Amino acid sequence: MDEVSPPDSRESKKRLSPKTIVSLIMDILLCRGDMEPKETLDAEPISVRELFRFASPRDVCYFAIGTGCALLGGAIQPFVLILGGWITTVYLSPEKKVGNDQFWNDVMLYVTCLGIAGTGAFVTSFLQSLFLHRGCLNVVDTIRNEYLSAVLRQDAAWFDVNPSGVITAQLNE
């Protein structure tokens, strides 16, 4: 009788993923009731804490500031639409427009608010990009240093089996 070899460790780690509350809400919002209730995953899901294991506390602050700027910049965009509606309301008012100081002051107030909102959107978008990019660069640098340290800790026989191009290609990915 032939012995059956054990399955590959990768295949044995495939498992069904439970539906999270977020995925259930998204299924309801996107009308995906006919989707499979469970899907198989190739890798074990990780927590948010494990996702940032290569990030220093400074990098986590960069990510938090960048995310906050993204939320603030996203909140400015609907505010601009509201300001546009207010300007339209002032223009459509039945009052006389020429020589009316109240009309002029109202329009200038809303235009000034639009300028401030535009400047705020520019600044928050710039800061979002700056902080998220800086945090990502630091994390990638940490991962590369860890990988290089792991490669240099390998036995000499490992370098005989793997060509030098493999190391370079993996460092650049």
Order of alpha helices (4+ residues) and beta strands (2+ residues): alpha-beta-alpha-beta-alpha-alpha-alpha-alpha-alpha
